[in-house]
Structures are given as C-alpha cells and as structure tokens.
Amino acid sequence: MLYTELLRLWDESVQAVDAKDWKSALAKLEQITEPTSRTFFNSASAHLGLGQLDLAMRALDFSISKDERLAVGFFQRAAVMMQINRLEEALSDCVWTQKHMRGNVVIDYKQLGLRFKLYSWQVLYNAAAVYCRMGQWEQARDVLLSASQEKGGRGTNIEAALDSIANKEVLAPLLVPVDVVFRPRKQDVEQLKQRDFLGKPKVECLHCECYVVSMMCKMYQYQMNTMYLCLQLFSHFTICNGVYPNVIEKTLLVFVMQ
C-alpha cells in the first residue's frame, strides 16, 4: 500500500474521530491494507467509543504486536481488561507498562502524534485498581502510597483514591480518552493535499504536451513530404537546365538540417 493512500485514510479517520463518528472512523481504518501500531491503537479507541470492549482489546493486541515496546498500548489494554474482568492479565499489562517506561516518570507521545502524557503514577494507580477488584485492599493501598511518591500531574487523584480504598470502593481505571488518538504529521497531510491539488492539472498538461508534440511531428512529416516533392521537381528542372546533381544534393542536405 502506498504511504500516501495510508496517510489519506489515516487523516480521514482522525477527522471522523474528532466528529465522534466512530463507525466512519473504523470504516476508514479498515481500508488500510497495511495497518501500523498507531492505526490499530486508533481502531481500539473507535471500538471503545462504540462500547465494543472485546473488539477494542483485539485491536490493542494487534497494536502491541506491531510495537512490543509501546507502553501506552499496554496501559490502555490493562484498562480494557479490567472492564471485562480479566484481572490477572490486566495486572500483567501494568507490569509491562512500567517495564517499557524504562524508569521514566513520564513519556510524552506528542512527537508520535498522540497528545497524551503517560505518567508512572497512572500505571501504579491502575495496578491498585486491579487489586481492588481482586479484593486485595491492603495491596491496593500500598501501591497507591507508592504512586503518591511519584512526580507529575497527580492532582487530588491519589488522595481521593486512598479514601475510596479505605471505604472499600473499587477504583475506576484510568485510560487514554477515546478521542485522543494518534494523528499523522501536519506537514505530511498538508503535502498530501498539495499533491492532490496539483496532480490532476499536471496530468492534463502532460497530455496536452504529448498532443502538441504529436501534431508537430505530423505537420513536420507533411512539410518534409511536400518539400521533398518540390525538390524532386526542382531537381528535374535544374538538371534539364544544366545544373549539376551534386548541387541538388547539397540543397536537399541543407533543408534536412534545418
């Protein structure tokens, strides 16, 4: 599949996501014959928008298979698995998310086209949410206390979560919002639109040039045939009047070179 075609479908699917038209977004993404980790992630977001948790998880499976170090993919899948009660696998994905964060407090995915920052405390928060569902309240509290030591963007989330655990209230998982998806580079999209705008006229000009050249060749051929006939008549006339044949040959050669 040409990258320009992938780019076009990817961009159109993102526009559908912005309009909350999840079905249209999926329709565009499904036309991509060589999907990437990022387009699979976007498919998962569209399925989540439609409430299709199983299909969302399947799309995240494909996303991770394309990029096995995509921490945000593991993070999102852990949240989805919690919602369908696959708790052991959800906890495993939390562990993998932490591993692929490689000791970083935060990963900013903006450069990859995703307007989302993944913090290590969010991963610990989701691990605590899994322990809540398992009924392991003490473990959930300990993990949250560890999360409270992490830096960056927590607000009052941890404190409120600790109060919930004290009251044995299950924590809702954190996840990337469904309308936050991987977007193609703005420069690439602009260049694609520019190529689309200039492409058709360029083809038409090419056809025009071919037509003009063809007509010129026909006219030249007609002119040569006409002039050759004239030269033959001229040759016959001059020979009859005593002009040497080599003069005629030179005259013909000059005409052909012109």
Contacts in CASP RR format, 6 or more apart in sequence:
PFRMAT RR
TARGET T0000
AUTHOR 0000-0000-0000
METHOD contacts of the structure
MODEL  1
MLYTELLRLWDESVQAVDAKDWKSALAKLEQITEPTSRTFFNSASAHLGL
GQLDLAMRALDFSISKDERLAVGFFQRAAVMMQINRLEEALSDCVWTQKH
MRGNVVIDYKQLGLRFKLYSWQVLYNAAAVYCRMGQWEQARDVLLSASQE
KGGRGTNIEAALDSIANKEVLAPLLVPVDVVFRPRKQDVEQLKQRDFLGK
PKVECLHCECYVVSMMCKMYQYQMNTMYLCLQLFSHFTICNGVYPNVIEK
TLLVFVMQ
1 32 0 8 1.000
1 33 0 8 1.000
1 34 0 8 1.000
4 192 0 8 1.000
4 195 0 8 1.000
6 32 0 8 1.000
6 34 0 8 1.000
6 36 0 8 1.000
6 39 0 8 1.000
7 184 0 8 1.000
7 188 0 8 1.000
7 189 0 8 1.000
7 192 0 8 1.000
8 192 0 8 1.000
9 28 0 8 1.000
9 29 0 8 1.000
9 31 0 8 1.000
9 32 0 8 1.000
10 28 0 8 1.000
10 29 0 8 1.000
10 32 0 8 1.000
10 39 0 8 1.000
10 42 0 8 1.000
10 184 0 8 1.000
11 183 0 8 1.000
11 184 0 8 1.000
11 189 0 8 1.000
11 192 0 8 1.000
12 28 0 8 1.000
13 24 0 8 1.000
13 25 0 8 1.000
13 26 0 8 1.000
13 28 0 8 1.000
13 29 0 8 1.000
13 39 0 8 1.000
13 42 0 8 1.000
13 46 0 8 1.000
14 25 0 8 1.000
14 42 0 8 1.000
14 181 0 8 1.000
14 183 0 8 1.000
14 184 0 8 1.000
16 22 0 8 1.000
16 24 0 8 1.000
16 25 0 8 1.000
16 28 0 8 1.000
17 25 0 8 1.000
17 42 0 8 1.000
17 45 0 8 1.000
17 46 0 8 1.000
17 179 0 8 1.000
17 181 0 8 1.000
18 179 0 8 1.000
20 179 0 8 1.000
22 46 0 8 1.000
22 47 0 8 1.000
22 49 0 8 1.000
22 50 0 8 1.000
23 46 0 8 1.000
23 50 0 8 1.000
25 42 0 8 1.000
25 46 0 8 1.000
26 43 0 8 1.000
26 46 0 8 1.000
26 47 0 8 1.000
26 50 0 8 1.000
29 35 0 8 1.000
29 39 0 8 1.000
29 42 0 8 1.000
29 43 0 8 1.000
29 46 0 8 1.000
30 43 0 8 1.000
32 39 0 8 1.000
35 43 0 8 1.000
35 62 0 8 1.000
35 66 0 8 1.000
36 66 0 8 1.000
37 63 0 8 1.000
37 64 0 8 1.000
37 66 0 8 1.000
37 67 0 8 1.000
37 70 0 8 1.000
38 63 0 8 1.000
38 112 0 8 1.000
38 113 0 8 1.000
38 114 0 8 1.000
38 182 0 8 1.000
39 182 0 8 1.000
40 59 0 8 1.000
40 60 0 8 1.000
40 62 0 8 1.000
40 63 0 8 1.000
40 66 0 8 1.000
41 59 0 8 1.000
41 60 0 8 1.000
41 63 0 8 1.000
41 70 0 8 1.000
41 72 0 8 1.000
41 73 0 8 1.000
41 76 0 8 1.000
41 114 0 8 1.000
41 181 0 8 1.000
41 182 0 8 1.000
42 181 0 8 1.000
42 182 0 8 1.000
43 59 0 8 1.000
43 62 0 8 1.000
44 56 0 8 1.000
44 57 0 8 1.000
44 59 0 8 1.000
44 60 0 8 1.000
44 63 0 8 1.000
44 76 0 8 1.000
44 80 0 8 1.000
45 56 0 8 1.000
45 176 0 8 1.000
45 178 0 8 1.000
45 179 0 8 1.000
45 180 0 8 1.000
45 181 0 8 1.000
46 178 0 8 1.000
47 53 0 8 1.000
47 55 0 8 1.000
47 56 0 8 1.000
47 59 0 8 1.000
48 56 0 8 1.000
48 80 0 8 1.000
48 178 0 8 1.000
49 178 0 8 1.000
53 80 0 8 1.000
53 83 0 8 1.000
53 84 0 8 1.000
54 84 0 8 1.000
56 80 0 8 1.000
57 77 0 8 1.000
57 80 0 8 1.000
57 81 0 8 1.000
57 84 0 8 1.000
60 73 0 8 1.000
60 76 0 8 1.000
60 77 0 8 1.000
60 80 0 8 1.000
61 77 0 8 1.000
63 70 0 8 1.000
63 73 0 8 1.000
64 70 0 8 1.000
64 73 0 8 1.000
64 74 0 8 1.000
64 77 0 8 1.000
69 100 0 8 1.000
70 100 0 8 1.000
71 97 0 8 1.000
71 100 0 8 1.000
71 101 0 8 1.000
71 107 0 8 1.000
71 118 0 8 1.000
72 97 0 8 1.000
72 107 0 8 1.000
72 109 0 8 1.000
72 114 0 8 1.000
72 116 0 8 1.000
72 118 0 8 1.000
72 176 0 8 1.000
73 97 0 8 1.000
74 93 0 8 1.000
74 94 0 8 1.000
74 96 0 8 1.000
74 97 0 8 1.000
74 100 0 8 1.000
75 93 0 8 1.000
75 94 0 8 1.000
75 97 0 8 1.000
75 118 0 8 1.000
75 122 0 8 1.000
75 123 0 8 1.000
75 126 0 8 1.000
75 175 0 8 1.000
75 176 0 8 1.000
76 175 0 8 1.000
76 176 0 8 1.000
77 93 0 8 1.000
78 90 0 8 1.000
78 91 0 8 1.000
78 93 0 8 1.000
78 94 0 8 1.000
78 97 0 8 1.000
78 126 0 8 1.000
78 130 0 8 1.000
78 173 0 8 1.000
79 90 0 8 1.000
79 126 0 8 1.000
79 173 0 8 1.000
79 174 0 8 1.000
79 175 0 8 1.000
80 175 0 8 1.000
81 87 0 8 1.000
81 89 0 8 1.000
81 90 0 8 1.000
81 93 0 8 1.000
82 90 0 8 1.000
82 126 0 8 1.000
82 129 0 8 1.000
82 130 0 8 1.000
82 133 0 8 1.000
82 173 0 8 1.000
83 173 0 8 1.000
85 133 0 8 1.000
87 130 0 8 1.000
87 133 0 8 1.000
87 134 0 8 1.000
90 126 0 8 1.000
90 130 0 8 1.000
91 127 0 8 1.000
91 130 0 8 1.000
91 131 0 8 1.000
94 123 0 8 1.000
94 124 0 8 1.000
94 126 0 8 1.000
94 127 0 8 1.000
94 130 0 8 1.000
95 127 0 8 1.000
97 118 0 8 1.000
97 123 0 8 1.000
98 120 0 8 1.000
98 123 0 8 1.000
98 124 0 8 1.000
101 107 0 8 1.000
101 118 0 8 1.000
101 120 0 8 1.000
101 123 0 8 1.000
103 120 0 8 1.000
104 120 0 8 1.000
105 119 0 8 1.000
105 120 0 8 1.000
105 150 0 8 1.000
105 151 0 8 1.000
105 152 0 8 1.000
106 117 0 8 1.000
106 118 0 8 1.000
106 119 0 8 1.000
106 120 0 8 1.000
106 152 0 8 1.000
107 117 0 8 1.000
107 118 0 8 1.000
108 117 0 8 1.000
109 115 0 8 1.000
109 116 0 8 1.000
109 117 0 8 1.000
109 118 0 8 1.000
109 182 0 8 1.000
110 116 0 8 1.000
110 117 0 8 1.000
112 182 0 8 1.000
113 182 0 8 1.000
113 183 0 8 1.000
113 184 0 8 1.000
113 185 0 8 1.000
114 176 0 8 1.000
114 180 0 8 1.000
114 181 0 8 1.000
114 182 0 8 1.000
114 183 0 8 1.000
115 180 0 8 1.000
115 183 0 8 1.000
116 176 0 8 1.000
116 180 0 8 1.000
119 150 0 8 1.000
119 152 0 8 1.000
119 153 0 8 1.000
119 154 0 8 1.000
120 147 0 8 1.000
120 150 0 8 1.000
121 147 0 8 1.000
121 148 0 8 1.000
121 150 0 8 1.000
121 151 0 8 1.000
121 152 0 8 1.000
121 153 0 8 1.000
121 154 0 8 1.000
121 158 0 8 1.000
122 174 0 8 1.000
124 143 0 8 1.000
124 144 0 8 1.000
124 146 0 8 1.000
124 147 0 8 1.000
124 150 0 8 1.000
125 144 0 8 1.000
125 147 0 8 1.000
125 157 0 8 1.000
125 158 0 8 1.000
125 161 0 8 1.000
125 171 0 8 1.000
125 174 0 8 1.000
126 173 0 8 1.000
126 174 0 8 1.000
127 143 0 8 1.000
128 139 0 8 1.000
128 140 0 8 1.000
128 141 0 8 1.000
128 143 0 8 1.000
128 144 0 8 1.000
128 147 0 8 1.000
128 161 0 8 1.000
128 165 0 8 1.000
128 171 0 8 1.000
129 140 0 8 1.000
129 170 0 8 1.000
129 171 0 8 1.000
129 172 0 8 1.000
129 173 0 8 1.000
129 174 0 8 1.000
131 137 0 8 1.000
131 139 0 8 1.000
131 140 0 8 1.000
131 143 0 8 1.000
132 140 0 8 1.000
132 165 0 8 1.000
132 169 0 8 1.000
132 170 0 8 1.000
132 171 0 8 1.000
133 170 0 8 1.000
137 165 0 8 1.000
137 168 0 8 1.000
140 165 0 8 1.000
140 171 0 8 1.000
141 162 0 8 1.000
141 165 0 8 1.000
141 166 0 8 1.000
144 158 0 8 1.000
144 161 0 8 1.000
144 162 0 8 1.000
144 165 0 8 1.000
145 162 0 8 1.000
147 154 0 8 1.000
147 158 0 8 1.000
148 154 0 8 1.000
148 158 0 8 1.000
148 159 0 8 1.000
148 162 0 8 1.000
161 171 0 8 1.000
164 170 0 8 1.000
164 171 0 8 1.000
165 171 0 8 1.000
227 255 0 8 1.000
228 252 0 8 1.000
231 248 0 8 1.000
231 251 0 8 1.000
231 252 0 8 1.000
231 255 0 8 1.000
234 248 0 8 1.000
234 251 0 8 1.000
235 245 0 8 1.000
235 248 0 8 1.000
238 247 0 8 1.000
238 248 0 8 1.000
239 245 0 8 1.000
239 248 0 8 1.000
END
